[in-house]
Amino acid sequence: MRDVLEGRAQPSGIVLVVDELGFHQGTSVAEFAADSGCVVTICTPGMIVGQDLGITLDFEGWNQRAHHKGITQLTDVVPMGCEAVEVGKLAVTLLHHPTGQSSRFVADWVVSSAHQRPEDELWKELADSGIEVHRVGDVLAPRRAHSAVIEGERVGLSL
Ligand SMILES: Cc1cc2nc3c(=O)[nH]c(=O)nc-3n(C[C@H](O)[C@H](O)[C@H](O)COP(=O)(O)OP(=O)(O)OC[C@H]3O[C@@H](n4cnc5c(N)ncnc54)[C@H](O)[C@@H]3O)c2cc1C
């Protein structure tokens, strides 16, 4: 997902966005790919795509734009595997978890929207220097602001 949004990868053709986060990341990359001329489907194990967009009041806007951009939304499906089926094509096995039925989605590109690795160079540098240093928030694992606040308070109270 980040490779696409930062221009290191340029999907084309039929694109499947696999959204494991339910927030802006998956829907943003789906819109970005659709704006670039791709035929986009976004899938989620959740009951709706982008379920947490409700808390930022972005859910309605996403659905309107997705409709205008022709983005298809697949819900309640879990990716179980992926294989090359012909030159440049990938088949993703999707398990519809409420029924146990599996289907195959053939795409030119599969874009994963999942948790990212932290950017923790500064933490490593400080930890190696012998200074007592604690990690809170995104440097531990990129999540949301409340995690940084909760973990920061815990560390503060422990000192
Ligand atoms: C586009 C986007 C939208 C988001 N929307 C939401 C939202 O709606 N709600 C929500 O709760 N969360 C949201 N988040 C997540 C939220 O921003 C983060 O979880 C939160 O900012 C983490 O706080 P932090 O203090 O751990 O890290 P940061 O806020 O990233 O602060 C780390 C700081 O360290 C600095 N830094 C890093 N490396 C170095 C270095 N080597 N030397 C010096 N300085 C350095 C950085 O410049 C930065 O200022 C969003 C994130 C993004 C990217």
The ligand as a MOL file (V3000), in Angstrom:
LIG
                    3D

  0  0  0     0  0            999 V3000
M  V30 BEGIN CTAB
M  V30 COUNTS 53 58 0 0 0
M  V30 BEGIN ATOM
M  V30 1 C -2.4990 10.0390 6.9930 0
M  V30 2 C -2.6910 9.6150 8.4350 0
M  V30 3 C -3.9380 9.7830 9.0150 0
M  V30 4 C -4.1200 9.3870 10.3320 0
M  V30 5 N -5.3510 9.5580 10.8930 0
M  V30 6 C -5.5330 9.2340 12.1790 0
M  V30 7 C -6.8120 9.4680 12.8070 0
M  V30 8 O -7.7660 9.9500 12.1870 0
M  V30 9 N -6.9460 9.1020 14.1050 0
M  V30 10 C -5.9150 8.5640 14.8370 0
M  V30 11 O -6.1010 8.2920 16.0240 0
M  V30 12 N -4.7130 8.3450 14.2700 0
M  V30 13 C -4.4940 8.6710 12.9590 0
M  V30 14 N -3.2710 8.4540 12.3830 0
M  V30 15 C -2.2110 7.8240 13.1980 0
M  V30 16 C -1.5690 8.8210 14.1620 0
M  V30 17 O -1.1360 9.9690 13.4290 0
M  V30 18 C -0.3750 8.1640 14.8360 0
M  V30 19 O -0.7650 6.9360 15.4370 0
M  V30 20 C 0.2330 9.0560 15.9230 0
M  V30 21 O 0.6350 10.2800 15.3420 0
M  V30 22 C 1.4200 8.3640 16.5730 0
M  V30 23 O 2.0380 9.2650 17.4600 0
M  V30 24 P 3.5500 9.1050 17.8230 0
M  V30 25 O 3.8730 10.2030 18.7740 0
M  V30 26 O 3.8240 7.6940 18.2320 0
M  V30 27 O 4.3660 9.2960 16.4520 0
M  V30 28 P 4.4310 10.5770 15.4980 0
M  V30 29 O 3.2100 11.4250 15.6380 0
M  V30 30 O 4.7620 10.0260 14.1440 0
M  V30 31 O 5.6600 11.3810 16.0760 0
M  V30 32 C 6.9930 10.9260 15.8960 0
M  V30 33 C 7.8520 12.1630 15.6840 0
M  V30 34 O 9.2210 11.7560 15.6890 0
M  V30 35 C 9.8760 12.4030 14.6300 0
M  V30 36 N 11.0280 11.5900 14.2130 0
M  V30 37 C 11.0300 10.3720 13.6560 0
M  V30 38 N 12.2950 9.9520 13.4040 0
M  V30 39 C 13.0950 10.9480 13.8420 0
M  V30 40 C 14.5170 11.1260 13.8760 0
M  V30 41 N 15.3670 10.1890 13.4240 0
M  V30 42 N 14.9960 12.2780 14.3920 0
M  V30 43 C 14.1680 13.2300 14.8710 0
M  V30 44 N 12.8180 13.1170 14.8570 0
M  V30 45 C 12.3020 11.9940 14.3570 0
M  V30 46 C 8.8380 12.5230 13.5270 0
M  V30 47 O 9.1730 13.5630 12.6420 0
M  V30 48 C 7.5840 12.8410 14.3540 0
M  V30 49 O 7.4320 14.2150 14.5810 0
M  V30 50 C -3.0450 8.8330 11.0790 0
M  V30 51 C -1.8020 8.6880 10.4790 0
M  V30 52 C -1.6150 9.0660 9.1750 0
M  V30 53 C -0.2480 8.9030 8.5360 0
M  V30 END ATOM
M  V30 BEGIN BOND
M  V30 1 1 1 2
M  V30 2 1 2 3
M  V30 3 2 2 52
M  V30 4 2 3 4
M  V30 5 1 4 5
M  V30 6 1 4 50
M  V30 7 2 5 6
M  V30 8 1 6 7
M  V30 9 1 6 13
M  V30 10 2 7 8
M  V30 11 1 7 9
M  V30 12 1 9 10
M  V30 13 2 10 11
M  V30 14 1 10 12
M  V30 15 2 12 13
M  V30 16 1 13 14
M  V30 17 1 14 15
M  V30 18 1 14 50
M  V30 19 1 15 16
M  V30 20 1 16 17
M  V30 21 1 16 18
M  V30 22 1 18 19
M  V30 23 1 18 20
M  V30 24 1 20 21
M  V30 25 1 20 22
M  V30 26 1 22 23
M  V30 27 1 23 24
M  V30 28 2 24 25
M  V30 29 1 24 26
M  V30 30 1 24 27
M  V30 31 1 27 28
M  V30 32 2 28 29
M  V30 33 1 28 30
M  V30 34 1 28 31
M  V30 35 1 31 32
M  V30 36 1 32 33
M  V30 37 1 33 34
M  V30 38 1 33 48
M  V30 39 1 34 35
M  V30 40 1 35 36
M  V30 41 1 35 46
M  V30 42 1 36 37
M  V30 43 1 36 45
M  V30 44 2 37 38
M  V30 45 1 38 39
M  V30 46 1 39 40
M  V30 47 2 39 45
M  V30 48 1 40 41
M  V30 49 2 40 42
M  V30 50 1 42 43
M  V30 51 2 43 44
M  V30 52 1 44 45
M  V30 53 1 46 47
M  V30 54 1 46 48
M  V30 55 1 48 49
M  V30 56 2 50 51
M  V30 57 1 51 52
M  V30 58 1 52 53
M  V30 END BOND
M  V30 END CTAB
M  END
